[in-house]
């Protein structure tokens, strides 16, 4: 990806909530059109990292650059809002409008599109996501999977260059998870930059150009290709993304690792 434009650059970024560290000394860049998965155990700092990238919080030290602009400036934050969409892990946090149509229309209205343009943007988004039949429904009446789809639609309707997704498969049934992977693959194909915080190693394998592992020390444990990172069992064990137990059958010890990329029946 040499020569591609840099979307984000984080330089020595640390973030504390009071005295509690959420992230420490993070150096990371993201290139235009990349799909990056951020993996880590609960509390490692994945959601905090996405909030920094969306300008919802600011680092305690270090700096976050967006297309070469510091996100500490209000003018630059306005530019970020027009180019970045954030899908929260809990759709109920995100949805507030009386109908699905209104929910998906909210973003286009905020960026100043005309009434006719807003209607077209909403209809195109609902059709793309297969949600047209729900457009008059109140979001609170929808299933978890439907709410997640509407939350994604409310972000896609502004046509962002960058998508930030926090645990997008949480609470989804297998069919909706497949739907989500297909949508994200389509967005990747048309050149969107996607950064996904997830525990789901199979999602990372399907979609990622690079994988970032956040360790339980709140630092980056490793960055590399999906194949390299997800093939490293010791790294995944160390980051508490898979677990392993051993038991004995006579003179044979069996070790079993558990998780989407589990490895069974290793013998000693």
C-alpha positions as CSV (number, residue, x, y, z in Angstrom):
1,X,0.0,0.0,0.0
2,X,3.0,2.3,-0.5
3,X,2.0,5.7,-1.8
4,X,-1.6,5.6,-0.5
5,X,-2.9,8.6,1.3
6,X,-2.8,8.5,5.1
7,X,-6.1,8.9,6.8
8,X,-5.0,8.7,10.4
9,X,-1.7,9.0,12.2
10,X,-1.5,8.5,16.0
11,X,1.7,9.5,17.6
12,X,2.5,8.4,21.2
13,X,-1.1,8.6,22.1
14,X,-2.1,7.8,25.7
15,X,-5.6,8.1,27.2
16,X,-6.5,7.9,30.9
17,X,-9.9,7.9,32.6
18,X,-8.8,9.6,35.8
19,X,-5.8,7.6,37.0
20,X,-6.9,4.5,35.0
21,X,-5.0,3.9,31.7
22,X,-7.2,3.0,28.7
23,X,-4.4,3.3,26.1
24,X,-0.6,3.8,26.4
25,X,1.9,5.1,23.8
26,X,-0.1,4.2,20.7
27,X,1.7,4.7,17.4
28,X,-0.5,3.8,14.4
29,X,-1.3,4.9,10.9
30,X,-4.3,4.1,8.7
31,X,-4.2,4.4,4.9
32,X,-7.1,5.3,2.6
33,X,-9.1,2.3,1.6
34,X,-7.6,0.0,4.3
35,X,-9.7,-2.3,6.3
36,X,-8.3,-2.7,9.8
37,X,-9.5,-4.9,12.7
38,X,-8.6,-3.9,16.2
39,X,-8.6,-7.0,18.5
40,X,-8.2,-7.2,22.2
41,X,-9.7,-8.5,25.4
42,X,-12.4,-6.6,27.3
43,X,-10.9,-3.5,28.7
44,X,-7.9,-3.4,26.4
45,X,-8.9,-0.1,24.9
46,X,-10.6,-0.9,21.6
47,X,-13.7,1.3,22.1
48,X,-11.5,4.1,23.5
49,X,-9.3,4.0,20.3
50,X,-12.4,4.3,18.1
51,X,-13.7,7.3,20.1
52,X,-10.3,9.0,19.7
53,X,-10.5,8.4,15.9
54,X,-14.0,9.9,15.9
55,X,-13.0,13.0,18.0
56,X,-15.5,12.0,20.7
57,X,-12.6,12.1,23.3
58,X,-9.1,13.5,23.1
59,X,-5.8,11.9,24.2
60,X,-4.2,12.6,27.5
61,X,-0.9,12.9,25.7
62,X,0.3,12.5,22.1
63,X,-1.7,13.6,19.1
64,X,-4.3,12.2,16.6
65,X,-4.0,13.4,13.0
66,X,-6.8,13.1,10.4
67,X,-5.7,13.7,6.8
68,X,-2.8,15.7,8.3
69,X,-5.0,17.9,10.6
70,X,-4.8,17.7,14.4
71,X,-8.2,16.7,15.9
72,X,-7.7,19.1,18.7
73,X,-9.1,21.9,16.5
74,X,-12.9,22.5,16.3
75,X,-12.7,23.4,12.6
76,X,-10.9,20.1,11.9
77,X,-13.5,18.2,13.9
78,X,-16.2,19.6,11.6
79,X,-14.3,18.3,8.6
80,X,-14.0,14.9,10.4
81,X,-17.8,14.8,11.1
82,X,-18.5,15.1,7.4
83,X,-16.1,12.3,6.4
84,X,-16.3,9.7,9.2
85,X,-19.2,7.6,10.5
86,X,-19.3,5.7,13.8
87,X,-21.5,2.7,14.4
88,X,-21.7,2.1,18.2
89,X,-21.8,-1.4,19.7
90,X,-25.3,-0.9,21.1
91,X,-27.7,0.4,18.5
92,X,-30.1,1.7,21.2
93,X,-27.5,4.3,22.1
94,X,-27.5,5.5,18.5
95,X,-31.2,5.4,17.4
96,X,-33.5,8.2,18.5
97,X,-35.8,9.2,15.6
98,X,-39.6,8.3,15.4
99,X,-39.2,6.1,12.3
100,X,-36.5,4.2,10.4
101,X,-36.8,6.7,7.5
102,X,-36.3,9.7,9.8
103,X,-33.3,7.9,11.4
104,X,-31.6,7.4,8.1
105,X,-32.5,10.9,7.0
106,X,-31.0,12.6,10.0
107,X,-27.4,12.6,8.8
108,X,-28.1,13.9,5.3
109,X,-30.2,16.7,6.7
110,X,-27.4,17.7,9.1
111,X,-24.9,18.0,6.2
112,X,-27.2,20.4,4.3
113,X,-28.6,18.2,1.5
114,X,-31.9,19.4,-0.1
115,X,-35.2,17.7,0.6
116,X,-35.1,15.9,-2.7
117,X,-31.5,14.8,-2.2
118,X,-32.3,13.6,1.3
119,X,-35.2,11.4,0.1
120,X,-33.0,9.9,-2.6
121,X,-30.1,9.2,-0.2
122,X,-32.4,7.5,2.3
123,X,-34.2,5.4,-0.3
124,X,-30.9,4.3,-1.9
125,X,-29.5,3.4,1.6
126,X,-32.6,1.5,2.6
127,X,-32.5,-0.4,-0.7
128,X,-28.8,-1.2,-0.4
129,X,-29.3,-2.6,3.1
130,X,-32.6,-4.4,2.4
131,X,-34.5,-2.2,4.8
132,X,-37.1,-0.5,2.7
133,X,-40.0,-2.6,4.2
134,X,-39.1,-1.1,7.6
135,X,-39.0,2.6,6.8
136,X,-42.2,3.5,8.6
137,X,-41.4,1.4,11.7
138,X,-40.3,3.0,15.0
139,X,-36.7,1.8,15.7
140,X,-37.6,0.7,19.2
141,X,-40.0,-2.0,17.8
142,X,-37.3,-3.7,15.8
143,X,-35.2,-6.8,16.6
144,X,-31.6,-6.4,17.6
145,X,-30.4,-7.3,14.2
146,X,-32.8,-4.9,12.5
147,X,-31.7,-2.1,14.9
148,X,-28.0,-2.8,14.0
149,X,-28.9,-2.6,10.3
150,X,-30.7,0.8,10.8
151,X,-27.7,2.1,12.8
152,X,-25.4,1.2,9.9
153,X,-27.9,2.8,7.5
154,X,-27.9,6.0,9.5
155,X,-24.2,6.3,9.1
156,X,-24.0,5.2,5.4
157,X,-26.6,7.8,4.4
158,X,-24.0,10.5,4.8
159,X,-21.7,8.6,2.5
160,X,-18.7,8.7,4.8
161,X,-15.1,8.0,3.6
162,X,-14.3,6.3,6.8
163,X,-16.4,3.8,8.9
164,X,-15.7,3.1,12.5
165,X,-17.5,0.0,13.8
166,X,-17.5,-1.0,17.5
167,X,-18.2,-4.7,18.0
168,X,-20.5,-4.8,15.0
169,X,-21.4,-8.5,15.3
170,X,-22.5,-8.3,19.0
171,X,-26.0,-9.7,19.5
172,X,-26.5,-10.7,15.9
173,X,-27.8,-14.1,14.8
174,X,-25.7,-16.1,12.3
175,X,-27.8,-15.0,9.3
176,X,-27.4,-11.3,10.2
177,X,-23.7,-11.7,10.8
178,X,-23.3,-13.1,7.2
179,X,-25.3,-10.1,6.0
180,X,-23.0,-7.7,7.8
181,X,-19.9,-9.3,6.4
182,X,-21.3,-9.1,2.9
183,X,-22.1,-5.4,3.4
184,X,-18.7,-4.6,4.8
185,X,-17.0,-6.5,2.0
186,X,-19.0,-4.5,-0.6
187,X,-18.0,-1.2,1.2
188,X,-14.3,-2.4,1.1
189,X,-14.6,-3.1,-2.6
190,X,-15.7,0.4,-3.3
191,X,-12.8,1.9,-1.4
192,X,-14.2,2.8,2.0
193,X,-11.7,2.9,4.9
194,X,-13.1,0.6,7.6
195,X,-11.8,0.3,11.2
196,X,-13.5,-2.5,13.2
197,X,-13.1,-3.1,16.9
198,X,-14.0,-6.7,17.5
199,X,-13.5,-10.0,19.4
200,X,-14.6,-11.9,16.3
201,X,-11.5,-13.4,14.8
202,X,-13.4,-14.8,11.8
203,X,-14.7,-11.3,11.0
204,X,-11.1,-10.0,11.1
205,X,-10.0,-12.8,8.9
206,X,-12.7,-12.2,6.3
207,X,-12.3,-8.4,6.0
208,X,-8.9,-7.1,7.2
209,X,-5.9,-5.9,5.3
210,X,-4.2,-5.5,8.7
211,X,-4.9,-6.5,12.3
212,X,-4.0,-4.5,15.4
213,X,-3.7,-6.4,18.7
214,X,-4.2,-4.4,21.8
215,X,-2.7,-6.1,24.8
216,X,-4.0,-6.1,28.3
217,X,-1.3,-3.6,29.2
218,X,-3.3,-1.1,26.9
219,X,-0.4,-1.0,24.4
220,X,-0.2,-2.3,20.9
221,X,1.1,-5.9,21.1
222,X,1.4,-6.4,17.4
223,X,0.3,-5.1,14.0
224,X,0.5,-7.1,10.8
225,X,-1.4,-8.9,8.0
226,X,-4.5,-10.8,9.0
227,X,-2.8,-14.0,8.0
228,X,0.3,-13.3,10.1
229,X,-1.5,-12.2,13.2
230,X,-4.3,-14.7,13.2
231,X,-1.9,-17.5,12.5
232,X,0.1,-16.7,15.7
233,X,-1.4,-18.9,18.4
234,X,0.9,-17.6,21.1
235,X,0.1,-14.0,20.3
236,X,-3.7,-14.7,20.5
237,X,-3.3,-16.6,23.7
238,X,-1.2,-13.8,25.2
239,X,-3.8,-11.2,24.3
240,X,-6.6,-13.4,25.8
241,X,-8.4,-13.8,22.5
242,X,-8.3,-17.5,22.7
243,X,-7.8,-19.8,25.7
244,X,-6.2,-23.2,26.2
245,X,-6.5,-26.0,28.7
246,X,-4.7,-29.3,29.0
247,X,-5.7,-32.7,30.2
248,X,-4.0,-36.1,30.4
249,X,-5.0,-39.5,28.9
250,X,-2.5,-42.0,30.3
251,X,0.9,-40.8,29.1
252,X,-0.5,-38.4,26.5
253,X,-1.2,-34.8,27.3
254,X,-3.8,-33.1,25.1
255,X,-3.9,-29.3,24.8
256,X,-7.0,-27.7,23.5
257,X,-7.3,-24.0,22.5
258,X,-10.7,-22.5,22.2
259,X,-12.1,-19.7,20.0
260,X,-12.9,-19.2,16.3
261,X,-9.4,-20.4,15.3
262,X,-9.1,-23.2,17.9
263,X,-6.4,-25.8,17.7
264,X,-7.3,-29.2,19.1
265,X,-5.5,-32.3,20.1
266,X,-1.9,-31.2,20.3
267,X,0.1,-34.0,21.9
268,X,3.2,-34.3,24.1
